[in-house]
Every structure is written in structure tokens, then in C-alpha cells.
Amino acid sequence: MAFSIPIDKIITYPPEALKSFKLIMYEWVDNLDFALDPAAYLPQAAEYVAVAHELFYEAGWDRDGEIRLMWIPPFALEGVEMEVKIESVGIIVWHVKQKSDGLSWILSPVSLPCGREVAKRNFWIPSPRREGGRGDRRGGDHRR
């Protein structure tokens, strides 16, 4: 087998660090065959998943779908402003696809050019907890 960087060499941060990640909503993540179960790769997976669960839920996630890991190779990040050193390893993002409407919620250590950062853009939030379950269109910080 060819060399592969272990996930623990990419996820070098504690679970609480997820709170500083960019939270992105994106609609078209439709192939989940390459999404990985965190429990298969991280000894403290439950702690990471609990933090991700809280952040996704506060942003509007309906708590359906499974939180998974996805690797983004460094060549796909060309031109992305790097706040962390990832030139040769890429990044792991935390992802959950909402079953009710297919929206994906993503936690990323860097800003990605593909989605809508929750704290910076207006978008439609499908959530039964807001506005009588109809969702709403908001900008600003949704973690209230």
C-alpha cells in the first residue's frame, strides 16, 4: 500500500478547537461514499462529535444525518488563504448532510470557496425551531 498520512497527523487540535472553525452551509454534497466515521479514526471521536453536533444544531441543523469526516486534498485548496499549515496534507472537514432537505453543514479550519459561511452571509435556514418551522432568511451570527 502507498504512503498515507494518518488522520491524527491532520487532526492535531482538541475537540474545543472546532468552535473556532468556519461553519458553512452547502447544498450539493451528494456523494457520501467517501465520508468517514470519526470513531474509526479518532480515539476521542465522541468528544469531537459532541462539539460538532452542538455547533451544527445552533446554526440550524435539524439533527438528522450522521456527522462524518471528509478529506480535502491540498491541490483542491489552491488559492485558499491558509490560516494553518496544510500545504502538503490538506484538511479534514466535519460534515453532516441533513436528510430532510439535503443541506450540508460543514466545519472547516479554513474558509472554503464553495459555500456560505453562516456568520457572514444570508441564506435560508430550514429549522423547526425558528419561525414556526418554516425556516427564515437571516444574516449575521446564528448561534444565539
N, C-alpha and C positions, 0 to 999 in steps of 0.2 A: 504494500500500500504506500502511496505517496505521502510525503510530509503533510501534516495538518496541524494548524495552531490550535492547541486546546482552548476551549471556551474560557477556562479560568485564567488564561493569559490575555483575554479580551475583556472579560467582566472582572475588572480589578477594583471595583468600587463596592462599598457596603450597600445594603438594601435602601437605607435612608437617602442615598445619593440620587435615587430615582426622582425624588422631589425637585431636584434642580434640572431635570431633563425637559426638553421641549415636548409638549403634548400636542399631537397632530391628529386631525380627523381627515380621513381619506376614504373615498368610496370604492375604488376599483382594485382591491386586493382580493383577487378571485381564485388564486391557486394556493391552497394551504398545504399542499403536499410537502413543501419544504419548510414548514413551520415546526419547530422543535419543542418538545415538552421540557420545561426548565428542570423538572425533577430528575430527568435522566442525565443532566449535566452539572447541576449545582448542588452541593451538599446542603445549603441553606435555602433551597428553592422556595419553600413555603413563606419565608420572611420576605423575599423579593416579590413574590406573587401577591402577598397581602398589601404591600405598599402600592404596587401597580393597580391592584383591584380598587383601592381607595381613590387613587388619582383618576382612573378611568371613570369611576362612578360619579365622583364630584364634577367631572366635565360633562356628564350626560349619558354615559353608557348605561344600558338597561340591565346589566348583569347577566346577559346571556352570551354564550360563546366561551371559548377557553383561551386563557392567556398563554401565549406561546412566544418563543424566541425566533427571530429571523436575522440572518447574517446579510449584511450589505458589503460586498467586496470593495476594496479601495478604488478600483477603476470606475465604479459607479458613483463615486463621491468627488470626482474631479471637478474643481471649481467651487466646491462647497467650502465655506470658511470653517476652518477647524479650530475648535476651542480645546481639543485634546489631541494627543499624538496618535494618529491612526494610519499614517501613510502606507504601512506595509501589512496591516492586519484587518483593516475595515472596521465595521462596528456591528454590534448586536443591538437590535431594537426589540422592544417589548411590544407585542401586538395582540389585539383581540378583535375578532370580527363579530359584530352584533348580528345575531340571527334574524331579528325582527325586520331589519331593513338593509342589511348588508354593509353598513358603515363600518369602517375600521378605525380603531383608536390605537395610536402608536406613541410610545415614549422613546425618544431618541436623544443621545448625548450631544448631537449637533443638529442645527437647522437643516432640514431637508427641502429640496426644491419642489417636492411633489405634492405637498398637502397644505392644509390650512392650520396654522398654529392657533390653538384655542385662545391664547391670551392676546393675539394680535389681529385677528380677522373676524368678520361677521360670517356666520353660517347658520344653517338650520340645525337645531338640536332636537332630535326625536326623543322625548322623555316623558313618561307618565307623571314624573314628579313636578313638572313645570306646566303652568298654564292649562290645567285641566287635562293633561295627557296629550295635547296637540303638538307640543314642541313649540319653539319660538325662534325668532331670529335675533341674535344678540352679538354684540362685540364686547371687547374687554375681558376681564378675568372672570371665568365662570366658576371658580372654586369658592363658593360662598357658603 
